[in-house]
Each structure stands twice: as structure tokens, then as C-alpha cells.
Amino acid sequence: MASDPSRWWQHALSAGSQEALSVETAAGQQQRFAELDALAARLLAAALGGRAVVTVTRGEGPQAADSVEVTALDPLEAAWCAGMFGVREQQQRGAWYLPQKLSVKAGTLNLPHLLRARPAHALTVAADDSVRLQVADGADTLLVWALLVPLFDALLEPVRVRAAGPTGSPEEQRQLWAGIEERYRALGIDDGALDVFRFGGGWHQLDRSGQQQVRLALLDTLAAADPAQLVARHRMLRLQELMAGFAKKAKTGTALARRVVTRALQPVVSGYFAGDWLAVLDYLQAPPHPDEEIITALPEPRLFVGMSSQAADMAAEAGIAEDEIHAMLAAFHGGSALSPVEERAAALRNWWDAFDQAHAVQSPGMPSLWGLVDHELMSVSRTDDGFTPQLYRQILPTGVLEQVSRLWETVTLQRHPSSIVSNPRPHQTMVDALGPAAEFWHGLGLTAWFVCEGPYSRAPLSGVSDYYGRPLAALAAAGCPVEAALFDELRAAEQRLGPEKVIPDEESSTVETPHGPVTFTSGRSRGMRREGFERVRDIITRYRRAWAKQYLDTYVQHRWRTELEDVARQHHRHVAAKGRPPTLIQFARFAITAANRWAGGDLGAVYTAIGEPAPSTQKRPVRLLAGDGYDFARRAYQELGGKLVDHDTWVNDPEETRRQWQLDRLATEGLRYLQLQEALGQPPTAKQFGTHRLVWPWPGEEAEGWPVLQRVLATLARTNPPSDARSSLTVGALPPANRQDVGQQVLAKGGNAPIATEATTIRITVASVPVDVSAVLLTTSGKVRGDDDLVFYNHPFQDEVRVSGDTVTAELGLVPENVSSVAVVVSVDSEARPGAVFGQGTMWEAEITQPSGIRLSFAPPAFTGRETVAIAVELYRRTGGWKARAVGQGYDTGLAGLATDYGIDVAS
């Protein structure tokens, strides 16, 4: 952006923090932050003085969010923060970028207090206070995320870095501490406070007590500084980041908010401008962009579900026959007058009737109903007492089983939303749709059975209201509460149960002796039982049927309506934040659960239900998994060498038990393998499947077990196994010097050669560092047409360009005309080796081959910087044909930098 004297901040952008504050004051802009700076300074002073400023409350349950409260606020400050940092208030100013969930290191705010009060354990306690927060929980959440944590992180960075231990080379550590020293100087803190902390300062020569004293000395230095100056300087450093982002995007005029407010700058806008983009522009003295639209409220969700029940009214209003309305609805929904949601809601009611009857007729002497509802972790090796896998197949009517299998037979995978694939557990997905009603009423029936018929129960009847507290709370929140009198009757019924009786487990054996046969009998207790089950069963049945009569229809509607309205709100939020509808991949992030539960994984049906057009149609590949996944997993388990783990094996052979459980896990994971194969159109690679997450019970571990699993799954699914069944956690195992180059043309960096317009294979071989290989389809402008033009392991095919492991293949004769080039990209796999780069010792090669006999190779010179991404080669159109160019261009800005150059939306 050209220099503009009316924009004072252009000088502040390049100035030091104190000078920039002076420029801000001269421009009359500092006063807007007076209350905010004063609040932050008071909280900082309180914390550095040894006071705990926040309280963290852990959520109950694995999915429950935590909460944080800034306890150091007085009532007036709390009221002011509610207006400044309230989520609704910020959204009304246009801050729809606010994430719904946050992970925040809230313990940093209490670290000064802990260092003074509990110096030996302070770092451990503070680390434990990293929290998962729901943004909607209140103003304190945004205050902590946007304002306080960045401030405290900057001041306590030396303590945090030393607590984490040394990482990287000595030179990297020196650079790290040089950056910390520079930030301390910018904050006006004497960097002499870092003498012992910095690299080579003697930190590791101190014992634990000495290190504690150094931390306390740093706190004293910070406490002695003027907190108002610390807060103001830190604010200016953050605002300079915002100024730089604005200048970068506003080459001419003013940039749109969504172009400037990246994820890194979101807390800056929320923390210092209350989420108000117009306030940011006023601060920068810049006019709004002509296309800027500040959305202060989202449209109310409107669902297009349940129209079949309104057919008569619609027909009368339109003056046409009701049959015509049903015909139009059938065309709208793809053949049925009922929407996909209505079909599944009706199926849930049918299932409930059969489920209710099964529990109502349960009697002593019958097997338990553990297994009637498919919500257990899938296992094909266990033989738990009382558990019958797939019991629903034996008990539920055929019509109900067929309906469940048909309506929930497909799903969409979160990472591969472009395809609808087989669902190995349709009954589990159906039960997930029904939610806490099935969890509570089925669980209660099982508890009654095991209390009365044994062998043991996890809760007494008198404790079920507490034991099932979570689903009961969810039912109450849905407006469908369970009558409290049920629990009073169960407590009374428990008092009337018969006395406990041992359930014996006897074994007999007979041996011949000179005096005749002798029989030996041994016995042990399998648990206890008490008479009176029928009375308890009838109490539960009476209340369950009364609940269903009053609430079931309302409850089922609440389930689908709540989930679909949440999808609609998320869609509106995305449009408000990004200025455009989400792509299919973005939509899937918040719509897949609803799609799988209420539309068989069909995202297009969810788009229809919320009244929005779908950007594309999902593929329905050939299904490799027919029927229930349990049957396939059992066969896979047997083929892998699995045998059921009986009680004797479990007690006497723990090693074999562990091995069988590992085989069990591999067999059940095989179902996910087939889903991936359907979605990808080819068997998944080791990385795509996630072989590193699994245990491989073979002498050669993964290297031996992975090919075995692939062959077993291919045989059972009647597909061809991968041609290369070796594990490929890193791409390419041999350096170029060990390969035979016969009849190849070797290209120098920047060189090019003509190639035929036919199938082309580019294989990347790398030594010493694990990498990912991807391809980018580009237009004549050097940009992608859309985000789908990035072809990688999670999106392996686009317009006749495919990526598989270390290889890219392109059918050049079929590549669309608007694609002028295909760039092959190599990037360091940071998950496999964090911190790795293409260094001096990295050797890699690109080999290009074609059926016509063309063979080209390119081995680039070694990189000398911190490159983690490189463009290896490029295939490009030239005078009606194609050529290959050796590029070898490295990037030290990572995939994000490369993606930005190519016009790819990094956030998506």
C-alpha cells in the first residue's frame, strides 16, 4: 500500500513498540484502549503478585467441555467484560469467525501464583489446566483466549520453554532465545533477566531448587516493571501484526475483513476491538471496502422436512389433487413422498416397538438382552458372560432388521466426503440417531436383569438415577423427562427382592481306579442372583410405555430437528464469516453426523433439508462390504489366525490373550480399510490407513503384518491386493545413487524435455527424510481453479491426475483443456518426523516414465536453507503437446506458503 499521511499507523508499523505507542497517542487513538489496558494491567499485577486469577472447572465425561472463570474481576469489571467479550455481543458486531470450541492454556494465567505458592509442582499443575472450552459459555472464555493468554504467554515464555526441555540443534536453540530476548526488549524488560534462562546461560547446571529460584527472580523482575507499560507494549506488538496483515491485503484501497482476519489475527480483533471490524477500520482510519457486509444476525434455520404430512393442506391451498403433491414430493426426494429424515424417523418408531416388546417379555431362564442394542465397542474375540453379539438379529422382526439395514447401510467418512461408502454397523448408527432414550431405557433394563439374574451389576436399582444421570439429563433437556416416581418404585422393589443366592459354576471329571470310577467335582461362584425380576421388569415396562406414549414422537422429532438446525446455523455462520457458501469438504465438517444419522451419509439430502443448494454430488462407488460388518470381521479374524478367548486362556495365558485382542482390533479395523478403499477407489496406503496407530502381533511387526492384513481383506472382499504390499511409512527407501539409470535422459535444474500426450508416471524417491507427494492442477495464470485441484492422500484423484504413495500418474490426453500444467510437490511429513527439513544430507530424485519408452530423471541440488516443501517437476502444455520441466524450487514457508502462491484456500 502506498504511503498515505492520513494513515498514521503506517509509521507505527515499522517503529519500535514504545515509539509506535507515541505515534498512536499523537493520532488520538490510544484513548479507545484505556479501560482495556487498565483492566489487563490490574489482572497482570494481581497475578505477578501471587494471586490466582482464574478457576478452571473440568467437564464431566469425555465429550464434556471445561469452563474457566476469571475470579479476579470485580462486579463492575465483570459487567464491562460481558459487553466487551460476550459471544452474542461480538457476533452482533460481525465476529462470526469465532470458533465454537477452543483449546486454551488457561494454566498460564495462574502460573505466577503457582510458582510462588507451590514452586516444586507449579509447572505440572499449570500444564494440567489446559482446557477445552465452548465459546458460547460466556465472556470469560473470550477474555482468556483473546486477551489474557497471549499476554501471559509472552511474559512467561522463558519459563515455558525451559519446562519443555531443549528441542532442536544448538543453533536452533540460539535462534529461539534470540527471538525471546528481542520480544522482551520490545516489552521494555531488561533482557538481563534472561541471563540464566538463555542457551548457554547455565540453566542445566542448576539443581531443582536453583531453577525454582531463577523462575522466582524472573517473576520479581516482571512484578517490578510498570504493568501498564507491559500491557500497552504487548498490545502494540499485537496491533502491529494486525497492521501488517491489513497492509498486505490492502494493496489498493481497503481489504475485506475476511481477507485480513486470519486465524492468527482473530484473537487480536476480538481482544482489542470486541470483534468489531468497523472499529478496526476506524482505528486504522480506513474506509470500509465497497463490498464489505457486516452481518449482525444469522437467518433463523428453516427446515424442509415433514412436508408429506402437510400434503392435504398444500393441495387445498394450490387447488390441485393431493396425489399430485405426493408425486412432486417423490420427485423432490428422489422417488419417495417421504423425505430421508421422515423415513428414518418412522423406522425408529418401528424399532422402538420391537425393542419395547423384547424387554417386556424378558423372563428368568432366557439369555440377557445384552447385545440387543448395538452400542458396544465391536469385538469378535471376546466371550463375556451374558453378552450375545448381534442379538438383535435373533430377536427383532425381519421387517425391522431389513428396514434398519436398508436405511442406514451407507455413511460418509469425515476425511473423504466426496463418496458415500458402506456402513459396517447400521444398527449402531441407528441407535446413535435415537441417542439417550435408547441408552437409558436399554441400560435400565439390563441393570434390572443383572441385579436380579446375575452374575453381577455395575449399579444397584437404588442407584440408577445417578448411574444414568447423563442420558437422563439429556432427556430432560429435550423436554422429554423420565418421571421421578420410577426411581422411587425401583428403590422399593429392590427392598423386596429375594436373598442373594450363589450362581455355581461346576466342572466334573471321572477317572477309573482299581476300586471303580471316581468322580471329582470342582466349583466356583459365578456371581449372585435374587428372585423378583418379573416385578422389576413390569415396573420399568409400565414407565417406559408411558414415556413413549407421551414423548416418543416429540423426542424423535427433537433429535433430527436439533441436529439439522445446528447444521443450518453452521452453514449460515460460514457464509457470514467467509462471504461464500462452504465447499463440500467444509460442509462435511459440521454436517456429517446429521447426514449419517438421518440421510444414509447423503450430504445432498442434508443440503435439501436445510434449503441450500449442494455444490457437488457425492459419488456412490461399488460397495465392497455387503451385509453386517460383524460377519466380515469374524472371517477376517479367523483368517488372521484368531481364536476366541475363553476364560481359561484369559486367566492362564495373558500373552496369548493380548495377541488375540490385537488380532481382533486388526480385524475390526479391516472394516475401515474397506470403507477407505471404496472412498479412494484403490486400497489405502499405510499412511492413509494409519498403520502406526495399531499393534502388529507378528515377529516382524508392521512390516510383516501389514501385507498379511491387506491380502486377507482383499481375499474376503474379492478384490485384487495392492501390487506392492510392503509398508511405506516413508516414501522411497533408496537414495538415487543405488538405482540403475538405463536409457534415461537426465535433466538439470530448469531443464525441460518434450513428452508424449499419454499416461505419465512421476515417482519420487527420497532418502533420509519421510515425505508426502502431491500434485496441483494449474491454469494459465498459475493458479488453481478451486481447492479440489490440490491432489493428495486425502483427495487422491482429480481430472485424470492421481496420487498414490510416492507416485503421481496423469492421463495427459484426458486432462481438461483449462488445466495448463500439473506441478508435482514433495513435502516433509512433519507428523512422522517433527522438525525435519530438506537439509544438505537429503538426496531425492524424480523419475518420469511413459509407456512409449520416455524416461526422464531429475536429482536437484541440495537445499541450504530450512525448506520443507519443494516443487519437484512440472508437466505443462506447449504448442499442442506436453513437456516436462525440472523445477527443484524449495519453500521454507511450508505447504501454507506454497498453497497461497497457487491460490488455494489454506483454511479449507
Secondary structure, DSSP 8 states (H G I E B T S, - for coil): ----TT-THHHHHTS-HHHHHHHHHHTT-GGGGHHHHHHHHHHHHHHHTT---EEEE--SSTT--BEEEETT--HHHHHHHHHHH-HHHHHHTT-TT--SEEEEETHHHHHHHHHHH-TTTHHHHHHTTEEEEEGGG-HHHHIIIIIIHHHHHHHTHHHHHHHH---S-HHHHHHHHHHHHHHHHHTT--GGGGTTTSTTSSGGGS-HHHHHHHHHHHHHHHHHS-HHHHHHHHHHHHHHHHHHHHHHH-SSS---HHHH--TTTHHHHHHHHTT-HHHHHHHHT----TT-----S---------GGGGHHHHHHHHTS-HHHHHHHHHHHTTS-SS-HHHHHHHHHHHHHHHHHHHHHT--TTS---BTSS--S---SS---TTB-TTTHHHHS-HHHHHHHHHHTSEEEETTEEEEEEE-S-HHHHHHHHHTHHHHHHHHHHHHHHHHHH-S--SS-GGGHHHHTHHHHHHHHHTT----THHHHHHHHHHHTS---EEEEEEEEEEEEETTEEEEEEEEEEEEEE-S-HHHHHHHHHHHHHHHHHHHHHHHHHHHHHHHHHHHHHHHHHHHHHHSS---HHHHHHHHHHHHHHHSTT-HHHHHHHTT---SS--B----S--S-HHHHHHHHHHHTT-----HHHHHH-HHHHHHHHHHHHHHHHHHHHHHHHHHHTS---HHHHTGGGS---STTHHHHHHHHHHHHHHHHHT----S--S--SSS--S-GGGS---S-EE--TT-EEEE-SSEEEEEEEEESS-EEEEEEEE-TTSS-SSGGGEEBTTB-EETTEEEETTEEEEEGGGS-TT--EEEEEEEE-TTTSTT----TT-EEEEEEE-TTS-EEEE------S---EEEEEEEEEETTEEEEEEEEEEESSHHHHHHHHTT--TT-
